Amino acid sequence: MLELSLSKPSEIVKRLCQRLRTERIALQMTQADVAARAGVGTNTVANLEAGRNVSFETVVRVAMVVGRVQEIEDLFLPKLDSLDDILRYEDSSRRQRIKRKSGNA
């Protein structure tokens, strides 16, 4: 597994965009093919591959087209290593706001 925690956000974006382009080419799809299947414009796919700002929904749509939606679905899954983690996670799902800690105001 590639450790990305020491990378700048722009470096991570660049690597992900390169991987997307490589995946698209491996699937023998053009940007126009992906765009048509994702319901977005060809320029949007080109912008995504170039690392320019596109909506997160566009990323999800393209991931679905290239068969990588599971990786998107796995983002931000809770890390539950113990019963305490599970209980804390279940409790946090019911809370709407984080309480301020005293002394931080």
Secondary structure, 3 states (H helix, E strand, C coil): CCCCCCCCHHHHHHHHHHHHHHHHHHCCCCHHHHHHHHCCCHHHHHHHHHCCCCCHHHHHHHHHHCCCHHHHHCCCCCCCCCHHHHHHHHHHHHCCCCCCCCCCC
